[in-house]
Amino acid sequence: MPEKFDCIVVGAGPAGISCAHDLAKGGAKVLLLERGEYPGSKNVMGGVLYRQMMEDVIPEFYKEAPLERPVVEQRFMMMDKESAVTFGYKGLEWGREPYNNFTVLRAKFDQWFAGKAVEQGALLVNETVVLECIVEDGKVVGVRTDRPDGEVYADVVVLADGVNSLLAKSLGFHKEYQPDEVALATMEILKLDSKIIEDRFNLEKNQGCTIELFGDATKGILGTGFLYTNKDTLSIGVGTLLSGLIKHKIRPYELLEYVKNHPMIRPYIQGSEPQEYLAHLIPEGGYHSMGKVVGNGVIVVGDAAQLVNAIHREGSNLAMTSGRFAAETVLKAKEAGDFSEKTLDYYRKKLMDSFVGQDLKKYKDSTHHFDKFPQYFDQYIPMMNKAASQMFTVDGMSKRDKQKKIIKDIGTPKQKLKIARDMIKAWKVMK
């Protein structure tokens, strides 16, 4: 191993690989360190990869990458215990090039993606834990690993080590995250014949569907469930804030089993066989939880920088974009021969001016708001489902009388006013 690199990237997830790929492509000497047995072995994602952000790294990647299905339909289910109000969009244009997004299995995809970074010239070293950053005179100059003679040096270190970024924390870049800033996602991969998947989800061959689950899927706790179609498997899971799990004293695997056995979901997965069980922490504090992302000789990207849009369930696309911006910044710094925080701050400015920063700002108060006021999930979704049931039940009552009954069932004028105020508050934090 060379004594010094232009850049060391810690973590071979979407952010780290994107950074290492573009750095190596730009002629930099890059070391990519991964603590898992291989890239993807310790990564969990709901299973959706967005085409545009990935194509910004590797044009037309979809022609060779190990993808599952191009998504042509996105559904949303507002669930009560025995009902669901469902809406969504299905567009056949998403099933043709250049596509919109794909379902993926990270264990396969990340290995392929990391291989592309290696092809560009990055050095990938697996099964290596970075213990700490080496700091000299206030500047990060390398990392100390758990390998013999494990000190490695570089002009810049990029931290892509996930939500539990102990390295960024040790540098004082962020505080200890609280339970209401982090979600725990549990997920299973279920084996099911491809033809059965297509029949159940109303799909043709090489078409995919995603279903996002709200309300009773999380027992009213702030979070979402999901069900995604792969080639011959299904990805099913649920993610909720840690604070909600603690408050309601629910174990994550119990919540996943609840979703799997829900009468609205059970028919989709009937006859499937569990293949793999996964769990992962997801940063959901958003804009307000972001710490420092640059310092002297160091940049923080992806989950380590809290770059997740919890409202739209987007993370990998923000991660890849941050990795690209970090690589661009390091190459500029290399050209200038200056790796100070002032020079590397180009990354922060570009990140916050992009859709990443704009979306984080747009929804900066949303997670906190919906966590503080759980009635949106445990009261208003059941109320909506009950109203739909009453309206669509044909029982001889006129539609006008049904509307009056629905309005009456909402409650007193004071209760109606409270609901109206809550809807306005929700609109304000989402606008």
C-alpha positions in Angstrom: 0.0 0.0 0.0 1.5 3.4 -1.0 2.5 5.6 2.0 0.2 8.5 1.0 -2.9 9.0 -1.1 -4.6 12.1 -2.5 -7.8 11.0 -0.8 -9.0 8.3 1.6 -12.7 7.5 1.4 -14.1 5.7 4.5 -17.2 3.7 3.7 -18.1 1.9 0.4 -21.8 2.9 0.2 -23.4 5.0 -2.5 -21.8 8.2 -1.3 -18.3 6.8 -0.8 -18.2 4.8 -4.0 -19.5 7.8 -6.1 -16.7 9.9 -4.6 -14.0 7.3 -5.1 -15.1 6.7 -8.7 -15.1 10.3 -9.7 -11.8 11.0 -7.9 -10.1 8.0 -9.6 -11.6 9.0 -12.9 -10.1 12.5 -12.4 -6.6 11.0 -11.9 -6.4 11.1 -8.1 -4.8 8.4 -6.1 -7.7 7.1 -4.0 -8.1 4.5 -1.2 -11.6 3.2 -0.5 -12.0 1.5 2.9 -14.9 -0.8 3.7 -15.5 -2.5 7.0 -17.7 -5.2 5.6 -16.7 -8.3 3.8 -17.6 -6.6 0.6 -19.4 -3.4 -0.4 -23.1 -3.9 0.3 -22.6 -6.6 2.9 -23.5 -4.2 5.7 -25.7 -1.7 3.8 -29.5 -1.8 3.8 -31.8 0.3 1.6 -35.5 0.0 0.9 -34.5 -1.0 -2.6 -35.1 2.0 -4.9 -32.3 3.5 -6.9 -32.9 6.8 -8.8 -31.6 6.8 -12.3 -30.6 10.4 -12.8 -28.2 10.7 -9.9 -26.6 7.4 -10.6 -26.2 8.3 -14.3 -24.4 11.5 -13.3 -21.7 9.1 -12.1 -21.9 6.4 -14.8 -23.8 7.3 -17.9 -26.2 4.5 -19.1 -25.2 2.3 -16.1 -28.6 0.5 -16.4 -27.3 -1.3 -19.5 -25.0 -3.4 -17.3 -25.7 -2.9 -13.6 -27.3 -5.7 -11.6 -30.7 -4.0 -11.3 -34.0 -5.8 -10.4 -37.0 -4.0 -12.0 -37.6 -0.6 -13.5 -40.4 0.9 -11.5 -43.5 1.8 -13.5 -45.9 2.3 -10.6 -45.7 4.0 -7.3 -48.6 3.3 -4.9 -49.4 4.8 -1.5 -51.6 3.1 1.1 -53.2 4.9 4.0 -54.0 2.0 6.2 -56.3 1.3 9.1 -56.6 -2.2 10.7 -58.9 -3.6 8.1 -58.9 -1.0 5.3 -56.7 1.1 3.1 -57.2 4.2 1.0 -54.9 3.7 -2.0 -53.6 6.1 -4.6 -50.6 6.3 -6.9 -49.3 6.7 -10.4 -48.5 4.2 -13.1 -46.6 5.4 -16.2 -45.4 3.1 -18.9 -42.8 5.7 -19.9 -40.9 4.8 -16.7 -40.5 1.3 -18.2 -38.5 2.6 -21.1 -35.1 4.2 -21.4 -33.9 6.4 -19.8 -36.2 5.1 -16.9 -37.0 6.9 -13.7 -35.9 4.5 -10.9 -35.2 0.9 -10.2 -35.5 -1.6 -7.4 -32.1 -3.0 -6.4 -30.6 -5.4 -3.9 -27.7 -3.5 -2.3 -25.5 -6.6 -1.8 -25.4 -7.1 -5.6 -25.4 -3.5 -6.7 -22.8 -2.1 -4.4 -20.3 -4.7 -5.3 -20.8 -3.9 -9.0 -20.6 -0.1 -8.3 -17.4 -0.5 -6.3 -15.9 -2.6 -9.1 -16.5 0.4 -11.4 -14.5 2.6 -9.0 -11.7 0.0 -9.0 -11.7 0.0 -12.8 -11.1 3.7 -12.8 -8.1 3.2 -10.5 -9.4 3.3 -6.9 -7.8 0.9 -4.4 -10.6 -0.9 -2.5 -9.7 -2.6 0.8 -12.4 -4.5 2.5 -12.8 -5.8 6.1 -11.0 -2.7 7.4 -12.3 -0.7 10.4 -11.2 2.9 10.6 -10.6 3.6 14.3 -9.9 7.3 14.2 -8.8 10.2 12.0 -5.2 11.3 12.4 -5.1 15.0 13.2 -1.9 17.1 13.1 -1.9 20.8 13.8 -5.7 21.0 13.5 -5.8 19.2 10.1 -6.9 15.7 9.2 -4.0 14.0 7.5 -5.0 10.4 7.4 -6.7 7.5 9.3 -5.7 4.8 11.8 -7.2 1.4 11.0 -7.4 -1.9 12.8 -4.8 -3.5 10.5 -1.2 -4.1 11.5 0.8 -0.9 10.7 -2.7 0.5 10.0 -1.9 4.2 9.7 -2.6 5.6 6.2 -2.1 9.2 5.1 -3.8 11.5 2.6 -4.3 15.1 1.7 -8.1 14.7 2.3 -10.2 12.2 4.1 -13.9 11.8 3.0 -16.1 10.3 5.7 -18.9 8.2 4.2 -19.2 5.9 7.2 -23.0 6.1 7.7 -25.4 7.5 10.3 -23.2 6.3 13.2 -20.3 8.4 12.0 -18.1 8.1 15.1 -15.3 9.7 13.1 -17.2 12.9 12.4 -18.4 12.9 16.0 -14.8 12.5 17.3 -13.8 15.5 15.3 -16.6 17.5 17.0 -18.6 17.8 13.8 -21.9 16.7 15.3 -23.4 15.8 18.7 -24.8 12.5 19.9 -28.0 12.0 17.8 -31.2 11.7 19.8 -33.8 8.9 19.3 -36.1 11.4 17.5 -33.3 12.1 14.9 -32.7 8.5 13.9 -35.1 5.8 12.4 -34.6 2.1 12.6 -35.6 0.2 9.5 -36.1 -3.6 9.6 -36.6 -5.5 6.3 -36.9 -8.9 4.8 -36.2 -10.3 1.4 -38.9 -12.8 0.5 -38.5 -15.3 -2.3 -41.4 -15.5 -4.8 -41.8 -16.7 -8.4 -41.5 -13.8 -10.9 -44.7 -14.7 -12.7 -46.6 -14.7 -9.4 -45.1 -11.2 -8.6 -46.3 -9.9 -12.0 -49.8 -11.3 -11.6 -50.3 -10.0 -8.1 -49.0 -6.5 -8.8 -50.5 -6.2 -12.2 -47.2 -6.0 -14.0 -45.7 -7.2 -17.2 -42.2 -8.8 -17.4 -39.4 -6.4 -16.5 -41.8 -4.0 -14.7 -41.7 -3.0 -11.1 -44.0 -1.6 -8.4 -43.4 0.1 -5.1 -45.9 0.5 -2.3 -45.4 2.9 0.6 -47.4 2.1 3.7 -48.7 4.7 6.2 -50.8 4.7 9.3 -51.5 1.3 10.8 -48.5 -0.2 9.1 -46.5 1.5 11.9 -49.2 1.3 14.5 -49.6 5.1 14.3 -45.9 5.8 15.0 -44.1 8.3 12.8 -42.6 6.2 9.9 -43.5 4.2 6.9 -43.7 0.6 5.7 -42.8 -0.5 2.2 -43.2 -3.3 -0.3 -41.1 -3.4 -3.4 -41.0 -5.9 -6.3 -37.6 -7.4 -7.4 -37.1 -10.0 -10.1 -38.0 -13.0 -8.1 -38.1 -11.6 -4.6 -40.0 -9.0 -2.6 -38.5 -6.4 -0.3 -40.8 -5.7 2.7 -39.9 -3.5 5.6 -40.9 -0.8 8.1 -39.0 2.1 9.5 -39.9 4.3 12.4 -38.2 6.8 14.6 -36.4 5.2 17.6 -38.2 7.6 19.9 -41.6 6.1 18.8 -40.4 2.5 19.3 -39.1 3.4 22.8 -42.3 5.3 23.7 -44.6 2.5 22.6 -42.3 -0.3 23.8 -42.5 -2.1 20.4 -39.6 -4.3 19.2 -38.7 -3.6 15.5 -39.1 -7.3 14.4 -42.6 -7.3 16.0 -43.6 -4.3 13.9 -42.3 -6.0 10.8 -44.3 -9.2 11.5 -47.3 -7.0 12.1 -46.9 -5.5 8.6 -46.4 -8.9 7.0 -49.6 -10.2 8.6 -51.7 -7.1 8.0 -54.8 -8.1 6.0 -54.0 -5.4 3.3 -50.5 -6.8 2.8 -50.7 -10.5 3.5 -52.2 -11.5 0.1 -49.3 -9.9 -1.7 -46.7 -12.0 0.1 -48.6 -15.2 0.5 -46.5 -18.3 -0.3 -43.2 -16.4 -0.2 -40.2 -17.7 1.7 -37.9 -15.5 3.8 -34.4 -15.3 2.4 -32.7 -12.6 4.4 -33.4 -10.3 7.4 -31.8 -6.9 7.6 -31.8 -3.9 10.0 -30.3 -0.5 9.7 -30.3 3.0 11.2 -31.4 5.9 9.0 -30.7 9.5 9.8 -34.0 11.4 9.8 -33.1 14.6 11.7 -32.7 16.4 8.4 -31.6 20.0 8.0 -31.6 20.8 11.7 -29.5 17.8 12.6 -26.8 18.5 10.1 -23.4 19.2 11.7 -20.2 20.5 10.0 -19.6 18.8 6.7 -16.1 20.2 6.0 -12.9 20.9 8.0 -9.2 21.1 7.4 -8.5 18.1 5.3 -11.9 16.4 5.7 -15.3 16.2 4.1 -18.5 14.4 5.3 -20.9 12.9 2.8 -24.1 10.8 2.6 -25.8 9.4 5.8 -22.8 10.6 7.9 -23.9 14.2 7.0 -27.6 13.5 7.7 -28.5 13.7 4.0 -31.8 12.0 3.9 -35.1 13.4 2.7 -37.4 11.5 5.1 -40.7 12.8 3.6 -39.9 11.4 0.1 -37.9 8.4 1.4 -34.9 9.5 -0.5 -31.4 8.9 0.6 -29.2 7.1 -2.0 -29.7 9.8 -4.5 -28.6 12.5 -2.0 -25.7 10.3 -1.0 -24.4 9.8 -4.6 -24.8 13.5 -5.4 -22.8 14.5 -2.2 -20.1 12.0 -3.2 -19.8 13.6 -6.6 -19.6 17.0 -5.1 -16.9 15.9 -2.7 -14.8 14.4 -5.5 -15.1 17.6 -7.5 -14.1 19.6 -4.5 -11.0 17.4 -3.7 -9.9 17.6 -7.4 -10.1 21.4 -7.3 -8.2 21.5 -4.0 -5.6 19.2 -5.4 -5.1 21.4 -8.4 -4.7 24.4 -6.1 -2.5 22.6 -3.6 -4.7 23.8 -0.8 -6.8 21.4 1.4 -7.9 23.9 4.1 -11.4 24.2 5.3 -11.8 27.4 3.4 -11.0 25.7 0.1 -13.0 22.6 0.9 -16.0 24.7 1.8 -16.8 24.7 -1.9 -18.4 21.3 -1.2 -20.8 22.7 1.4 -21.8 25.6 -0.8 -22.4 23.4 -3.8 -24.3 20.8 -1.7 -26.6 23.4 -0.1 -27.3 25.2 -3.5 -28.3 21.9 -5.1 -31.6 20.0 -4.8 -30.1 18.2 -1.8 -29.8 21.4 0.3 -33.0 22.9 -1.1 -35.1 19.8 -0.3 -33.6 19.5 3.2 -34.5 23.1 3.8 -38.0 22.7 2.4 -38.8 19.9 4.8 -36.6 21.1 7.7 -39.5 21.1 10.2 -41.7 18.3 8.9 -40.3 15.3 10.8 -40.3 17.1 14.1 -43.8 18.3 13.5 -45.3 14.9 12.7 -43.5 13.3 15.5 -44.8 15.9 17.9 -48.4 15.6 16.7 -49.1 11.8 16.1 -52.8 12.4 15.4 -52.0 12.6 11.7 -51.2 8.9 11.7 -53.2 7.4 14.5 -56.4 9.5 14.2 -56.7 11.2 10.8 -55.8 8.3 8.6 -58.5 6.0 10.3 -60.9 8.9 10.1 -60.3 9.2 6.3 -60.7 5.4 5.8 -64.0 5.4 7.8 -65.3 8.3 5.7 -64.4 6.5 2.5 -66.1 3.3 3.7 -69.3 5.3 4.5 -69.3 7.1 1.2 -68.8 4.1 -1.0 -71.2 1.8 0.9 -74.4 1.5 -1.1 -77.1 1.1 1.5 -80.0 3.3 0.3 -78.8 6.5 2.0 -78.4 9.4 -0.3 -74.9 10.8 -0.9 -75.9 14.1 0.5 -77.0 12.5 3.8 -73.8 10.4 3.8 -71.8 13.6 3.5 -73.7 15.1 6.4 -73.1 12.0 8.5 -69.4 12.0 7.7 -69.1 15.6 8.8 -71.1 15.0 11.9 -68.9 12.0 12.9 -65.8 14.1 12.8 -66.9 15.7 16.0 -67.9 18.9 17.6 -67.2 22.3 16.0 -64.2 22.7 18.3 -62.8 19.3 17.1 -63.4 20.2 13.5 -61.5 23.5 14.0 -58.6 21.6 15.5 -58.4 19.3 12.5 -58.5 22.3 10.1 -55.7 23.9 12.1 -53.7 20.7 12.0 -54.1 20.5 8.2 -52.9 24.1 7.8 -49.9 23.4 10.0 -49.1 20.3 8.0 -49.3 22.3 4.8 -47.0 24.9 6.2 -44.2 22.5 7.1 -44.5 20.7 3.7 -45.0 23.7 1.3 
